[in-house]
Structure formats: structure tokens, C-alpha cells
């Protein structure tokens, strides 16, 4: 029995490594609350697993991939196509895993696919929109900067404005630049962000509008 269990576990891990099964934390249909596509309906697929370790992360329960069930991507795709033609893959850090099979399967259903990523791992998959949200703890790999459509820097303190400019210097000229207050310090940082954007109008303000709307 133990031998059979070991074989099953090894088979599942092999499927995860190939991107055919993924640690699915949650999936839900809602309104995109942040960045360029805010206010639009989208189906979110949240993949477990992240070692970036932001102390202010509001989904720390996503970090440990082992707590989320290995789910065949065929099941994920079947659920997604019931709700929307716009899919947002987030985490955790989704690029921990090979996103090729999942995104190819979604593309076969004529879906538009967005990713929200720290860029800490090499980009896999086929994407219509890449939101790069770099973190100091584990910087993005070089290649993703030139592919990002949107740069979203979370502002927790004053030094994050310096970090934001460092990151903005690495993306393409047509990449849209956002500063977003970390939720727990929004009252303190929003006035500073507003002032900064007015002085540096290449930036835009992003807010977590879904939290104001009290939706997922």
C-alpha cells in the first residue's frame, strides 16, 4: 500500500512539473480591481506556491503549494470557460510552475489570458497581457521587463518610490506604469502617491478597488 501511494505521489509530482496538474488555491468570477483592466469582468485562477515572501502579502495562505490540491488543468479550463473569455492567472507566484500547457489550453478556447506576476521566475506560457509587479525580496528575471504591458509597484514606504523608478527604467517605453498603495498603509501612502504622480505624470495611481467594492 505504501509503495502504491508513493507511486501515485510521484506520478502527481511529475504532472505538476510538466504543468499538466497545478496546485489550485481558488478560482472565481469577479471584477478586476487593479491596474489597467480594473472594472472589467474576469475569471481568476489563483495558483498556490510562492517563495518571494512579502511581509505585507494579503494571501499568505497561497505560499505553501502543498496545502492546495493538485488539479488537472483540463478541469481548470472547463471551469473557466463557463464564466468569461478573460482569464487572470495569479498566485502565489504562478511562474513557479510551467504555465505553457494551461495557457495553451485556454487559448484553444479563444480566451484572453492575463498574468499577474512578480517576474521572479522565467516567463512561460502564452499571454495577452502581462502585469509585472516586482518585489524587492526577489527581483524579476531580466527577460520579463521588456515583455511587460503593465508595471505595478506596491508602495509600502517612501523608499518604494526609488524602487519604482529603478524598475521603470528597465521596461519598454510603452509599458504602463502604476503605483499602488499597500492596503494596510493606504491612508498614509495615498496622499504621498497622489503627490508623486502629480510631479511625475508618467505614473498612474492604481487602487485595490475590489476591496472598496467588497468583492473578491
Rosetta blueprint (number, residue, H / E / L):
1 X L
2 X H
3 X H
4 X H
5 X H
6 X H
7 X H
8 X H
9 X H
10 X H
11 X H
12 X H
13 X H
14 X H
15 X H
16 X H
17 X H
18 X L
19 X L
20 X L
21 X E
22 X E
23 X E
24 X E
25 X E
26 X E
27 X E
28 X E
29 X E
30 X E
31 X E
32 X L
33 X L
34 X L
35 X L
36 X L
37 X L
38 X L
39 X L
40 X L
41 X E
42 X E
43 X E
44 X E
45 X E
46 X E
47 X E
48 X L
49 X L
50 X L
51 X L
52 X L
53 X L
54 X L
55 X L
56 X L
57 X L
58 X L
59 X L
60 X H
61 X H
62 X H
63 X L
64 X L
65 X H
66 X H
67 X H
68 X L
69 X L
70 X E
71 X E
72 X E
73 X H
74 X H
75 X H
76 X H
77 X H
78 X H
79 X H
80 X H
81 X L
82 X L
83 X L
84 X L
85 X L
86 X E
87 X E
88 X E
89 X E
90 X E
91 X L
92 X L
93 X L
94 X H
95 X H
96 X H
97 X L
98 X L
99 X L
100 X H
101 X H
102 X H
103 X H
104 X H
105 X H
106 X H
107 X H
108 X L
109 X L
110 X L
111 X L
112 X E
113 X E
114 X E
115 X E
116 X E
117 X E
118 X L
119 X L
120 X L
121 X L
122 X L
123 X L
124 X L
125 X L
126 X L
127 X L
128 X L
129 X E
130 X E
131 X E
132 X E
133 X L
134 X L
135 X E
136 X L
137 X L
138 X E
139 X L
140 X L
141 X L
142 X H
143 X H
144 X H
145 X H
146 X L
147 X L
148 X L
149 X L
150 X E
151 X E
152 X E
153 X E
154 X E
155 X E
156 X L
157 X L
158 X L
159 X H
160 X H
161 X H
162 X H
163 X H
164 X H
165 X H
166 X H
167 X H
168 X H
169 X L
170 X L
171 X L
172 X L
173 X L
174 X L
175 X L
176 X E
177 X E
178 X E
179 X E
180 X E
181 X E
182 X L
183 X H
184 X H
185 X H
186 X H
187 X H
188 X H
189 X H
190 X H
191 X H
192 X H
193 X H
194 X H
195 X H
196 X H
197 X H
198 X H
199 X H
200 X L
201 X L
202 X L
203 X E
204 X E
205 X E
206 X E
207 X L
208 X L
209 X H
210 X H
211 X H
212 X H
213 X H
214 X L
215 X L
216 X L
